[in-house]
Every structure is written in structure tokens, then in C-alpha cells.
Amino acid sequence: MDTLYGRVAGLDVHKDTIVVCVRTVAESKTTRMCRTFPTTTEQLEALRAWLEEERCTH
């Protein structure tokens, strides 16, 4: 049996930006949020913080 995660993120990495989409599933309702982050150190830390806020671990 496959393991299904309720919160996942996908990252599309480019030279100057990273596009991140977080998908959550709760009670048969799927929600998707996408954000774009520049690749500066400050913004990579903001990306990490956003994923932590969304409780995304996979």
C-alpha cells in the first residue's frame, strides 16, 4: 500500500527564482497555494519559514 501525505510541497527551481506549491488534503478537500521566491539567502530563509508555517514536511 502506498503512503499518502496530507501536506506536500513541489519546488520548481530556476536560476533566479523558486516556485513552490503546497498542497493540503483535509476531509476530502484539496487546497493548493503557490508562491515564488527569489534565490537570495534572505528569501530562501523566507521559503523555509513559509513551509514550516504550513507544516509541510514532504
Phi and psi in radians as a Rosetta constraint file:
Dihedral C 1 N 2 CA 2 C 2 CIRCULARHARMONIC -1.374 0.35
Dihedral N 2 CA 2 C 2 N 3 CIRCULARHARMONIC 2.590 0.35
Dihedral C 2 N 3 CA 3 C 3 CIRCULARHARMONIC -1.556 0.35
Dihedral N 3 CA 3 C 3 N 4 CIRCULARHARMONIC 2.269 0.35
Dihedral C 3 N 4 CA 4 C 4 CIRCULARHARMONIC -1.959 0.35
Dihedral N 4 CA 4 C 4 N 5 CIRCULARHARMONIC 2.285 0.35
Dihedral C 4 N 5 CA 5 C 5 CIRCULARHARMONIC -1.777 0.35
Dihedral N 5 CA 5 C 5 N 6 CIRCULARHARMONIC 2.430 0.35
Dihedral C 5 N 6 CA 6 C 6 CIRCULARHARMONIC -1.371 0.35
Dihedral N 6 CA 6 C 6 N 7 CIRCULARHARMONIC -0.335 0.35
Dihedral C 6 N 7 CA 7 C 7 CIRCULARHARMONIC -2.377 0.35
Dihedral N 7 CA 7 C 7 N 8 CIRCULARHARMONIC 2.086 0.35
Dihedral C 7 N 8 CA 8 C 8 CIRCULARHARMONIC -2.410 0.35
Dihedral N 8 CA 8 C 8 N 9 CIRCULARHARMONIC 2.787 0.35
Dihedral C 8 N 9 CA 9 C 9 CIRCULARHARMONIC -2.286 0.35
Dihedral N 9 CA 9 C 9 N 10 CIRCULARHARMONIC 2.544 0.35
Dihedral C 9 N 10 CA 10 C 10 CIRCULARHARMONIC -2.123 0.35
Dihedral N 10 CA 10 C 10 N 11 CIRCULARHARMONIC 2.392 0.35
Dihedral C 10 N 11 CA 11 C 11 CIRCULARHARMONIC -2.091 0.35
Dihedral N 11 CA 11 C 11 N 12 CIRCULARHARMONIC 2.321 0.35
Dihedral C 11 N 12 CA 12 C 12 CIRCULARHARMONIC -1.961 0.35
Dihedral N 12 CA 12 C 12 N 13 CIRCULARHARMONIC 1.824 0.35
Dihedral C 12 N 13 CA 13 C 13 CIRCULARHARMONIC -1.676 0.35
Dihedral N 13 CA 13 C 13 N 14 CIRCULARHARMONIC 2.211 0.35
Dihedral C 13 N 14 CA 14 C 14 CIRCULARHARMONIC -2.133 0.35
Dihedral N 14 CA 14 C 14 N 15 CIRCULARHARMONIC 3.086 0.35
Dihedral C 14 N 15 CA 15 C 15 CIRCULARHARMONIC -1.100 0.35
Dihedral N 15 CA 15 C 15 N 16 CIRCULARHARMONIC -0.781 0.35
Dihedral C 15 N 16 CA 16 C 16 CIRCULARHARMONIC -1.855 0.35
Dihedral N 16 CA 16 C 16 N 17 CIRCULARHARMONIC -0.233 0.35
Dihedral C 16 N 17 CA 17 C 17 CIRCULARHARMONIC -2.509 0.35
Dihedral N 17 CA 17 C 17 N 18 CIRCULARHARMONIC 2.798 0.35
Dihedral C 17 N 18 CA 18 C 18 CIRCULARHARMONIC -2.262 0.35
Dihedral N 18 CA 18 C 18 N 19 CIRCULARHARMONIC 2.167 0.35
Dihedral C 18 N 19 CA 19 C 19 CIRCULARHARMONIC -1.723 0.35
Dihedral N 19 CA 19 C 19 N 20 CIRCULARHARMONIC 2.197 0.35
Dihedral C 19 N 20 CA 20 C 20 CIRCULARHARMONIC -2.125 0.35
Dihedral N 20 CA 20 C 20 N 21 CIRCULARHARMONIC 2.267 0.35
Dihedral C 20 N 21 CA 21 C 21 CIRCULARHARMONIC -2.088 0.35
Dihedral N 21 CA 21 C 21 N 22 CIRCULARHARMONIC 2.273 0.35
Dihedral C 21 N 22 CA 22 C 22 CIRCULARHARMONIC -1.914 0.35
Dihedral N 22 CA 22 C 22 N 23 CIRCULARHARMONIC 2.221 0.35
Dihedral C 22 N 23 CA 23 C 23 CIRCULARHARMONIC -1.995 0.35
Dihedral N 23 CA 23 C 23 N 24 CIRCULARHARMONIC 2.298 0.35
Dihedral C 23 N 24 CA 24 C 24 CIRCULARHARMONIC -2.178 0.35
Dihedral N 24 CA 24 C 24 N 25 CIRCULARHARMONIC 2.537 0.35
Dihedral C 24 N 25 CA 25 C 25 CIRCULARHARMONIC -2.214 0.35
Dihedral N 25 CA 25 C 25 N 26 CIRCULARHARMONIC 2.165 0.35
Dihedral C 25 N 26 CA 26 C 26 CIRCULARHARMONIC -2.509 0.35
Dihedral N 26 CA 26 C 26 N 27 CIRCULARHARMONIC 2.197 0.35
Dihedral C 26 N 27 CA 27 C 27 CIRCULARHARMONIC 0.895 0.35
Dihedral N 27 CA 27 C 27 N 28 CIRCULARHARMONIC 0.842 0.35
Dihedral C 27 N 28 CA 28 C 28 CIRCULARHARMONIC 1.147 0.35
Dihedral N 28 CA 28 C 28 N 29 CIRCULARHARMONIC 0.210 0.35
Dihedral C 28 N 29 CA 29 C 29 CIRCULARHARMONIC -1.927 0.35
Dihedral N 29 CA 29 C 29 N 30 CIRCULARHARMONIC 2.191 0.35
Dihedral C 29 N 30 CA 30 C 30 CIRCULARHARMONIC -1.783 0.35
Dihedral N 30 CA 30 C 30 N 31 CIRCULARHARMONIC 2.308 0.35
Dihedral C 30 N 31 CA 31 C 31 CIRCULARHARMONIC -2.149 0.35
Dihedral N 31 CA 31 C 31 N 32 CIRCULARHARMONIC 2.419 0.35
Dihedral C 31 N 32 CA 32 C 32 CIRCULARHARMONIC -2.249 0.35
Dihedral N 32 CA 32 C 32 N 33 CIRCULARHARMONIC 2.282 0.35
Dihedral C 32 N 33 CA 33 C 33 CIRCULARHARMONIC -2.176 0.35
Dihedral N 33 CA 33 C 33 N 34 CIRCULARHARMONIC 2.315 0.35
Dihedral C 33 N 34 CA 34 C 34 CIRCULARHARMONIC -2.160 0.35
Dihedral N 34 CA 34 C 34 N 35 CIRCULARHARMONIC 2.463 0.35
Dihedral C 34 N 35 CA 35 C 35 CIRCULARHARMONIC -2.451 0.35
Dihedral N 35 CA 35 C 35 N 36 CIRCULARHARMONIC 2.674 0.35
Dihedral C 35 N 36 CA 36 C 36 CIRCULARHARMONIC -1.997 0.35
Dihedral N 36 CA 36 C 36 N 37 CIRCULARHARMONIC 2.305 0.35
Dihedral C 36 N 37 CA 37 C 37 CIRCULARHARMONIC -2.136 0.35
Dihedral N 37 CA 37 C 37 N 38 CIRCULARHARMONIC 2.387 0.35
Dihedral C 37 N 38 CA 38 C 38 CIRCULARHARMONIC -1.163 0.35
Dihedral N 38 CA 38 C 38 N 39 CIRCULARHARMONIC 2.866 0.35
Dihedral C 38 N 39 CA 39 C 39 CIRCULARHARMONIC -1.644 0.35
Dihedral N 39 CA 39 C 39 N 40 CIRCULARHARMONIC 0.424 0.35
Dihedral C 39 N 40 CA 40 C 40 CIRCULARHARMONIC -1.339 0.35
Dihedral N 40 CA 40 C 40 N 41 CIRCULARHARMONIC 2.758 0.35
Dihedral C 40 N 41 CA 41 C 41 CIRCULARHARMONIC -1.000 0.35
Dihedral N 41 CA 41 C 41 N 42 CIRCULARHARMONIC -0.779 0.35
Dihedral C 41 N 42 CA 42 C 42 CIRCULARHARMONIC -1.032 0.35
Dihedral N 42 CA 42 C 42 N 43 CIRCULARHARMONIC -0.754 0.35
Dihedral C 42 N 43 CA 43 C 43 CIRCULARHARMONIC -1.319 0.35
Dihedral N 43 CA 43 C 43 N 44 CIRCULARHARMONIC -0.517 0.35
Dihedral C 43 N 44 CA 44 C 44 CIRCULARHARMONIC -1.152 0.35
Dihedral N 44 CA 44 C 44 N 45 CIRCULARHARMONIC -0.627 0.35
Dihedral C 44 N 45 CA 45 C 45 CIRCULARHARMONIC -1.178 0.35
Dihedral N 45 CA 45 C 45 N 46 CIRCULARHARMONIC -0.624 0.35
Dihedral C 45 N 46 CA 46 C 46 CIRCULARHARMONIC -1.158 0.35
Dihedral N 46 CA 46 C 46 N 47 CIRCULARHARMONIC -0.670 0.35
Dihedral C 46 N 47 CA 47 C 47 CIRCULARHARMONIC -1.058 0.35
Dihedral N 47 CA 47 C 47 N 48 CIRCULARHARMONIC -0.837 0.35
Dihedral C 47 N 48 CA 48 C 48 CIRCULARHARMONIC -1.025 0.35
Dihedral N 48 CA 48 C 48 N 49 CIRCULARHARMONIC -0.776 0.35
Dihedral C 48 N 49 CA 49 C 49 CIRCULARHARMONIC -1.092 0.35
Dihedral N 49 CA 49 C 49 N 50 CIRCULARHARMONIC -0.703 0.35
Dihedral C 49 N 50 CA 50 C 50 CIRCULARHARMONIC -1.115 0.35
Dihedral N 50 CA 50 C 50 N 51 CIRCULARHARMONIC -0.762 0.35
Dihedral C 50 N 51 CA 51 C 51 CIRCULARHARMONIC -1.099 0.35
Dihedral N 51 CA 51 C 51 N 52 CIRCULARHARMONIC -0.655 0.35
Dihedral C 51 N 52 CA 52 C 52 CIRCULARHARMONIC -1.159 0.35
Dihedral N 52 CA 52 C 52 N 53 CIRCULARHARMONIC -0.736 0.35
Dihedral C 52 N 53 CA 53 C 53 CIRCULARHARMONIC -1.045 0.35
Dihedral N 53 CA 53 C 53 N 54 CIRCULARHARMONIC -0.661 0.35
Dihedral C 53 N 54 CA 54 C 54 CIRCULARHARMONIC -1.425 0.35
Dihedral N 54 CA 54 C 54 N 55 CIRCULARHARMONIC -0.003 0.35
Dihedral C 54 N 55 CA 55 C 55 CIRCULARHARMONIC 0.974 0.35
Dihedral N 55 CA 55 C 55 N 56 CIRCULARHARMONIC 0.686 0.35
Dihedral C 55 N 56 CA 56 C 56 CIRCULARHARMONIC -1.611 0.35
Dihedral N 56 CA 56 C 56 N 57 CIRCULARHARMONIC 2.116 0.35
Dihedral C 56 N 57 CA 57 C 57 CIRCULARHARMONIC -2.031 0.35
Dihedral N 57 CA 57 C 57 N 58 CIRCULARHARMONIC -0.122 0.35
